[in-house]
Amino acid sequence: MTRLPVDTDYLLEQLRDLLAIPSPTGYTDSIVRHTANELKKLGLEIELTRRGAIRAYRKGRSRRPARAIVTHLDTLGAQVKSLKSNGRLELIPIGTWSARFAEGARVTIFSEKGTYRGTILSLKASGHTYNDEVDELPIGWRYVEVRVDARARDTADLVQLGIDVGDIVAVDPQPEMLENGFIVSRHLDNKAGVAVALTAIKALQQEDAKTPVDVYFLFSIAEEVGVGASALLNPEIAAMVAIDNGTSAPGQNSDEFGVTIAMGDETGPFDFHLTQKLVELCRENDIRMQKDVFRYYRSDSASAITAGHDVRTALITFGVDASHGYERIHLHALRSLAELVTAYLTSPVQIKRDKDETTPGLKGFTRQPEQEATGAGVLEDDSTRADAELDPEQPV
């Protein structure tokens, strides 16, 4: 068993702090500063890209093939599309989310003159005025507007306030952390993942854990708009595991408890060998685990692959109910993820050839199982699995 004990009090503390910092894509400087300072407190060296994505470094026994854990700091939000004649604001979404979940949300508008508070409302918000028309209005971003909590009766008033087209609008998370372990909030995607990564780092540092190779903790700032980890990797990184949300919903196998390992998303299957390694680590370390496949989903891993990086990728998730809405998760999943990250980072490297970007010939190349399954119809106990039949040079 290689998993390390993790500090759930620290995890919840970090999650509260992260949720309190507005960070819609395009407005992430504050959360970058917070996360960078926390990483420095934990004793890691950090680098920032021009726009603020973070690469934190922890030395291992060997430089290559380095491993990476990636999460994203940005969240969903909105942007001012136009100043309306009634003194309200038309919006377009930042990221993909439904206006159904926007209605009634409290927001902060970031203008050149400072911040303003407001509320996203339906165009027909008053039953006393519109009667049944309140419920008959279609759902969509064209049918909502922001009421600014300032003297704003027309376009001229908005201009006087300094509000303009393109201003970023952050949506309040409204977090609630219950005694039974459930956590309800907007933006758990992916501030919960960031809290998990920080907690895993803390566990590694406290235990003075040695890793077989260098480890990079990556924090991207534009995952919600599809950019993600496209420009964060360096040549040393051979394997990257993303932490993000899994979709707990009818037709999905994700769960709010334990680790949900994604086997594939809309961009295709994740790396066979890296994913299988994570599955086996869960089994060996008594970490509850289930697998899932996501149809309408991409993550930092997908952005890295589509950007052209030849890196093994996997995705481990915490099950979220009502993803990209008013979300709910459970602390059990977050703790399980942090434990799995520590187990993975301290585990041996089994694909030695990954230290080089290319190698001549087939020596050391991986092999996927092709042999016919045995014991058809018999439930095989994990303790009797035929590990001896596996090629000892191949990953498990």
ABEGO torsion letter per residue (X at the ends): XABBBBBAAAAAAAAAAAAABBBBBGBAAAAAAAAAAAAAAAGBBBBBBAAGBBBBBBBBABAOBBBBBBBBABBBBBBBABBBAAGBBBBBBBEBBBAAAABGBBBBBBBAAEBBBBBBBBABABAAAAEAAAAABBBEAAABBBBBBBBBABAAAAAAAGBBBGBBBBBBAGBBBBAAGBBBBBGAOAAAAAAAAAAAAAAAAAAGBBBABBBBBBBBAAAAAGAEAAAABBAABABBBBBBBBBBBBGBABBABEBBBBABBAAEBBBAAAAAAAAAAAAAAGBBBBBBBBABBBBAAAAAAAAGBBBBBBBBBBBBBGBGBBBBBBAAAAAAAAAAAAAAAABBBABAAAABABBBEABGBBBBBABBBBGBGBBBBAAABBAAABBAABBX
